[in-house]
């Protein structure tokens, strides 16, 4: 750990807090239309897809297989959070098996 790490961590935490507070504050001023509501509902899935794409790109076969399983589990279970958690378990098992 370097000497600048605590300062960098503090700055990142302050930036995250500022973004959250600004988002809540601005949403009080913006009327929520059906189109905006649809965009807000789609945002978490888009973020998860971006994270998954980076993991598959940086990873290998285990990550690609787990991503396919997560997509199928999301459809079967109807819960993206449960499917994502099971995806982590699937990657761990596949790595343990040497895939």
C-alpha positions in Angstrom: 0.0 0.0 0.0 1.4 3.4 -1.0 1.2 6.6 1.0 -1.3 8.1 -1.5 -3.7 5.2 -1.2 -5.8 6.5 1.7 -6.1 9.9 0.0 -7.2 8.3 -3.2 -9.7 6.1 -1.4 -11.1 9.2 0.4 -11.4 11.1 -2.9 -13.2 8.2 -4.6 -15.6 7.8 -1.7 -16.4 11.5 -1.7 -16.9 11.4 -5.5 -19.3 8.4 -5.2 -21.2 10.2 -2.4 -21.4 13.4 -4.4 -22.8 11.4 -7.4 -25.4 9.7 -5.3 -26.5 12.9 -3.6 -26.6 14.8 -7.0 -28.7 12.0 -8.5 -31.3 12.1 -5.8 -31.3 15.9 -5.8 -31.7 16.2 -9.6 -34.4 13.5 -9.7 -36.6 15.8 -7.5 -36.5 18.4 -10.3 -37.0 16.0 -13.3 -40.5 14.7 -14.0 -40.5 11.0 -14.4 -42.0 10.1 -17.8 -42.6 6.5 -18.9 -39.5 6.6 -21.1 -37.3 7.9 -18.3 -38.7 5.2 -16.0 -37.9 2.5 -18.5 -34.3 3.8 -18.9 -33.9 3.8 -15.1 -35.2 0.3 -14.8 -32.8 -0.9 -17.6 -29.7 0.7 -16.1 -28.8 -2.1 -13.6 -29.0 -4.7 -16.3 -26.8 -2.6 -18.6 -24.2 -2.2 -15.8 -24.2 -6.0 -15.1 -23.8 -6.7 -18.8 -20.8 -4.4 -19.0 -19.2 -6.0 -16.0 -19.9 -9.5 -17.4 -18.5 -8.6 -20.8 -15.3 -7.4 -19.3 -15.0 -10.6 -17.2 -15.5 -12.8 -20.2 -13.0 -10.8 -22.2 -10.4 -11.0 -19.4 -11.3 -14.5 -18.4 -11.6 -17.7 -20.3 -13.9 -20.6 -20.9 -15.1 -20.8 -17.4 -16.4 -17.2 -17.5 -18.0 -17.7 -20.9 -19.8 -20.9 -19.7 -20.9 -19.2 -16.5 -22.3 -16.2 -18.4 -24.4 -18.6 -20.6 -25.6 -20.3 -17.4 -26.5 -17.0 -15.8 -28.6 -16.0 -18.8 -30.4 -19.3 -18.7 -30.9 -19.1 -14.9 -32.2 -15.6 -15.2 -35.0 -16.8 -17.5 -35.7 -19.9 -15.4 -35.5 -18.2 -11.9 -36.8 -14.8 -12.9 -34.3 -13.2 -10.6 -31.1 -11.6 -12.0 -29.5 -11.3 -8.6 -30.0 -15.0 -7.8 -28.7 -15.9 -11.2 -25.6 -13.7 -10.8 -24.8 -15.3 -7.4 -25.2 -18.8 -8.9 -22.9 -17.6 -11.7 -20.2 -16.8 -9.2 -20.6 -20.3 -7.8 -20.4 -21.8 -11.3 -17.2 -20.0 -12.1 -15.7 -21.2 -8.8 -16.6 -24.8 -9.5 -15.4 -24.7 -13.1 -12.1 -23.2 -12.0 -11.8 -25.8 -9.2 -12.4 -28.5 -11.9 -9.6 -27.0 -14.0 -11.7 -25.5 -16.8 
